């Protein structure tokens, strides 16, 4: 039976040995993976999609697929947030983060299914840290980049409006740490707006390039360990 809300506070952690080892290798202080909720959510969505794809190609039975998907949906909704204590910044390629996610999903899916769900054999099937971590990172950057891009564009519009408002206001420019020729405050604000729009455009292009993800490539890009499809 799944633990009740009352039991959850005192229940043993859902994460397993690999996560516990990581806490000894990379202890606090420092931000944890669990503190970046968008990263947790997107990593779990990768695992949910992988479970569905693995079932479609015959790697995962329907019972385990359904349990993994159900566990993932709980985490995405905000449950089990305390189960991701591994360090955000690590010296490796993200293996600890991947295993933290695998262990939590597997433990919760085992509770839901009433049969063993293995972190590697089932949750991580047909995947590697190298393709799942980078995909989750790309999805997270796409999520988190929306607000700064929108803010840059809003600031550019504000500066353009100020450019019109102060079109006739003349002031001295500065170059080489000295006063130089005159220009208007409107010209200054429009130049600032143009620089912001270039920055927002560059950031938008960088984010757009992340729509191509390496899932299915597994450890070294050859797809080793993943079936066709």
C-alpha positions in Angstrom: 0.0 0.0 0.0 1.2 3.6 -0.7 2.2 5.4 2.5 -0.4 7.7 3.9 0.1 11.5 4.2 0.8 11.0 8.0 3.3 8.2 7.3 5.2 10.1 4.6 7.0 12.3 7.2 8.5 9.4 9.0 8.8 6.9 6.1 12.3 6.0 4.9 13.5 8.1 2.0 12.6 7.0 -1.5 16.1 7.6 -2.8 18.6 4.8 -2.5 22.3 3.9 -2.1 23.7 5.9 -5.1 22.1 9.1 -3.8 23.3 8.4 -0.2 26.9 7.8 -1.5 26.7 11.1 -3.4 25.8 13.0 -0.2 29.1 11.7 1.3 31.1 12.6 -1.8 29.6 16.1 -2.4 28.1 17.2 0.9 26.4 20.5 1.8 26.7 23.5 1.7 25.6 24.3 -1.8 22.4 24.3 -3.7 20.7 20.9 -4.2 19.1 19.5 -7.3 15.8 19.6 -5.5 16.0 23.3 -5.0 15.6 23.8 -8.8 12.0 22.6 -9.1 12.0 23.2 -12.9 15.0 20.9 -13.3 13.4 18.1 -11.2 10.1 18.5 -13.1 11.8 18.3 -16.5 14.0 15.4 -15.6 11.0 13.4 -14.4 9.1 14.3 -17.6 12.0 12.7 -19.5 11.6 9.6 -17.4 7.9 9.5 -18.0 8.3 9.8 -21.7 11.0 7.1 -21.7 8.7 4.7 -19.9 6.0 5.2 -22.5 8.5 4.8 -25.3 10.0 1.7 -23.7 6.6 0.1 -23.5 5.9 1.0 -27.1 9.0 -0.9 -28.3 8.4 -3.9 -25.9 11.1 -3.1 -23.3 8.7 -2.4 -20.4 5.6 -4.3 -19.4 2.4 -2.3 -19.0 2.2 -2.7 -15.2 5.7 -1.1 -14.7 5.0 1.5 -17.3 1.8 2.6 -15.6 3.5 2.7 -12.2 6.5 4.7 -13.4 4.1 7.2 -15.2 2.0 7.5 -12.0 5.1 8.1 -9.9 6.3 10.7 -12.3 3.0 12.5 -12.3 3.1 12.7 -8.5 6.5 14.3 -8.6 5.6 16.7 -11.4 2.6 17.8 -9.3 5.0 18.7 -6.5 4.9 15.6 -4.3 8.1 14.0 -2.9 10.1 17.3 -3.4 12.3 16.5 -0.4 13.6 13.3 -2.1 16.1 15.1 -4.3 19.0 16.1 -1.9 21.9 15.5 -4.3 24.2 18.4 -5.1 23.2 20.6 -8.0 26.8 21.1 -9.2 28.9 18.0 -9.4 32.3 17.1 -10.8 30.9 14.5 -13.2 28.5 14.5 -16.0 25.3 14.3 -13.9 25.2 10.6 -13.1 24.4 11.3 -9.5 21.4 13.4 -10.5 20.2 10.8 -12.9 20.5 8.1 -10.3 18.7 10.2 -7.7 15.8 10.6 -10.1 15.9 6.9 -11.1 15.9 5.7 -7.4 13.0 7.9 -6.3 10.8 7.0 -9.3 11.6 3.3 -8.9 10.9 3.2 -5.2 7.6 5.0 -5.6 6.6 3.0 -8.6 7.3 -0.2 -6.7 4.9 1.0 -4.0 2.3 1.7 -6.5 2.7 -1.4 -8.6 3.2 -3.9 -5.8 6.1 -5.4 -7.7 9.8 -4.5 -8.0 10.6 -1.6 -10.3 14.4 -1.3 -10.8 16.1 2.1 -11.0 18.4 1.0 -13.9 16.6 -1.9 -15.5 13.2 -0.2 -15.7 13.3 3.6 -15.0 16.7 4.1 -16.8 16.0 1.5 -19.6 17.3 2.5 -23.1 18.9 5.7 -21.6 22.1 7.0 -20.2 23.0 10.0 -18.0 24.6 11.4 -21.2 21.3 11.7 -23.1 18.7 12.0 -20.3 20.7 14.7 -18.2 21.3 16.9 -21.2 17.7 16.6 -22.4 16.4 17.6 -18.9 18.9 20.5 -18.8 17.7 21.7 -22.2 14.1 21.6 -21.2 14.9 23.4 -18.0 16.8 26.2 -19.8 13.8 26.6 -22.2 11.5 27.0 -19.3 13.7 29.4 -17.3 14.7 31.5 -20.3 11.2 32.7 -21.0 11.1 35.3 -18.3 14.5 36.9 -18.9 13.8 37.1 -22.6 10.4 38.7 -22.0 12.0 41.1 -19.5 14.7 42.1 -22.0 12.1 42.8 -24.7 9.9 44.8 -22.3 12.9 46.9 -21.2 13.8 47.5 -24.9 10.2 48.8 -25.5 10.5 51.1 -22.5 13.8 52.5 -23.7 12.3 53.1 -27.2 9.4 55.0 -25.6 11.9 57.0 -23.6 13.8 57.7 -26.8 10.8 59.3 -28.3 10.1 61.2 -25.1 13.6 62.7 -24.9 14.3 63.0 -28.6 15.2 66.7 -28.3 17.1 66.5 -25.0 20.8 67.1 -25.8 23.7 66.0 -23.7 27.4 65.4 -24.0 28.6 61.9 -25.0 31.6 60.3 -23.3 34.4 58.4 -25.0 37.8 57.4 -23.8 36.8 58.6 -20.3 36.3 62.2 -21.6 33.5 64.4 -22.8 32.9 64.2 -26.5 30.4 65.4 -29.1 26.7 66.0 -28.3 23.8 63.6 -28.9 20.3 63.4 -27.7 19.0 61.4 -24.8 16.6 59.8 -27.3 19.5 58.5 -29.4 21.1 57.1 -26.3 18.0 55.2 -25.3 17.4 53.9 -28.8 21.0 52.6 -28.9 20.4 50.9 -25.5 17.2 49.3 -26.8 18.9 48.0 -29.9 21.6 46.4 -27.8 19.0 44.7 -25.6 17.1 43.4 -28.6 20.3 41.9 -30.0 20.9 40.2 -26.6 17.3 38.9 -26.4 17.6 37.7 -30.0 20.8 35.8 -29.3 19.4 34.2 -26.2 16.2 33.2 -28.1 18.3 31.6 -30.9 20.4 29.7 -28.3 17.3 28.4 -26.6 15.8 27.4 -30.0 18.8 25.2 -30.8 18.0 23.1 -27.7 14.8 21.7 -29.4 17.1 19.0 -30.8 17.8 16.5 -28.0 20.0 13.4 -27.9 17.6 10.9 -26.3 18.2 7.5 -27.7 21.9 8.2 -28.3 22.6 6.7 -24.8 26.2 6.8 -23.5 28.4 7.7 -26.5 25.9 8.6 -29.2 25.7 5.2 -30.9 22.4 4.1 -29.2 24.1 1.2 -27.5 21.6 -0.5 -25.1 18.6 1.1 -26.7 16.3 -0.8 -29.2 15.3 0.5 -32.6 12.5 3.0 -32.2 
